[in-house]
Amino acid sequence: MTLQLGPVVVQQPLWLLLMLALLAACMLTRRYSTQNDWTRLITPAVFAYLGGNGRGRRQWSFALLTAALTALSLSQPTLRQSDDDTWRHSTGWVLLADVSRSMTLTDIVPSRLSAVRESLIELALQSGARPVSLILYAGDAFLVAPPAFDKSVFIEHAALLEHGVISTEGSNLTRALSLATAVVQDSQFANARIFVLGDSGGISKASLAAARYLSENGHQVDVLVFSARGDSPVTSNQQAELSLDEAGAKALALNGNGRYLIANRFGSIDLDELDLQQQADASTHSKLRSLVWKQQSHCILLAAIPLVLMLFRRETNG
């Protein structure tokens, strides 16, 4: 629960109730002082008979004021950072592309792999200020483009994507997601978005668990499938490889707290449905909160130092 007070956001507003109670107690317990040390030795009546100055003022309780300022600091008032790029760099995209033999099928025109190339380049162009990285997987997985703000290297690798760059056949999606997790951790991304581009091959309990682990740590796994539904103009030898595990792909996106999209027969995917321009909400990501919001508690505690010194002085003189 937070409280918005103009440009200030109070992260722990319940402490404000204690602050108000302390201020009220401070108002009620003010004591009258003549500002004369003789009043500590003799009674006010004798002091007045001797011609002492009876004028004085109300004195505040420095102890209660200090406690009120401490309660205010514990409420964690914050101001939003003016430069959003300083925290957006703690977010990034990791793209996983399947380059197994099944991706060479032509049920997607001109081929599944060709459609993946185009989507990879389009995603890189829409990544904005976020760093992007590329992982290729088949029977194994390899990081071919580490996270970088310059998209030229990524686009170059994506344009040259082809079957055979990984000699081991298969679709080891679990290995690819594990490698993506390592990239996210090594890059210290507070909030990462992982895109899986393939034909739904390699989805297993282990890959679902890997996607779930990423989502539980504040990341998101989106699944983009390049495989046509129904009958397709391919040879009988290829027909066995056309099976689309749509239920598995949807489960992968669900476990990764992401979205599932499937390409049409021409390999086109409406990327607008992915809401690529969305930004992580710092109120729900503790790692981002410290980057987006600047705490003001230390300034309040500094203001309490003179009150503490005055309190020590009064106690010493008393």
VENVEN-V658124 format. One record per pair of residues at least 24 apart in sequence whose ideal C-beta (glycine too) atoms are under 6 Angstrom apart, sorted by the first residue. I is the first residue (numbers start at 1). J is the second residue. Records with the same first field share a line. If there is no record, write none. Layout:
BEGIN
I: J / J
END
This chain:
BEGIN
8: 77
9: 78
10: 75 / 77
11: 76
12: 75 / 76
15: 71 / 74 / 75
16: 75
18: 71
19: 68 / 71 / 72
22: 64 / 67 / 68
23: 68
25: 64
26: 60 / 61 / 64 / 65
29: 61
30: 58 / 60
31: 59
32: 56
33: 59
62: 307 / 310 / 311
63: 311
65: 307
66: 304 / 307 / 308
69: 300 / 304
72: 300
73: 297 / 300 / 301
76: 297
77: 296
78: 293 / 295
79: 294
81: 292 / 294
87: 288 / 291 / 292
88: 129
90: 190
91: 130 / 191 / 280
92: 130 / 131 / 147 / 187 / 189 / 192
93: 127 / 130 / 132 / 193
94: 133 / 180 / 183 / 194
95: 120 / 134 / 195
96: 135 / 176 / 196
97: 136 / 197
98: 171 / 198
99: 136 / 138 / 163 / 165 / 166
100: 138 / 171
101: 163 / 169
102: 199 / 201 / 241
104: 163
105: 238
107: 228 / 232 / 234 / 242
108: 226 / 228 / 267
109: 266
112: 199 / 226
115: 226 / 263 / 267
116: 197 / 226
117: 158 / 161
119: 197 / 269
120: 158
121: 155 / 158
124: 151 / 154 / 155
126: 276
133: 183
135: 176 / 179 / 180
137: 172 / 176
138: 166 / 170
139: 168 / 169 / 170 / 172
140: 166 / 168 / 172
141: 175 / 176 / 179
147: 187
171: 201 / 202
173: 202 / 207
174: 206 / 207 / 210
177: 207 / 210
178: 210
190: 287 / 288
191: 218 / 280 / 285
192: 219
193: 220
194: 221
195: 222
196: 223
197: 224
199: 226 / 227
200: 225 / 244 / 245 / 248 / 249
203: 245 / 248 / 252
208: 255
211: 252 / 255 / 256
212: 255
214: 256
215: 256 / 257
218: 285
220: 257 / 258
221: 256 / 258
222: 258 / 259
223: 249 / 252 / 253 / 260
224: 261 / 269
225: 249 / 262
226: 263
228: 265
END
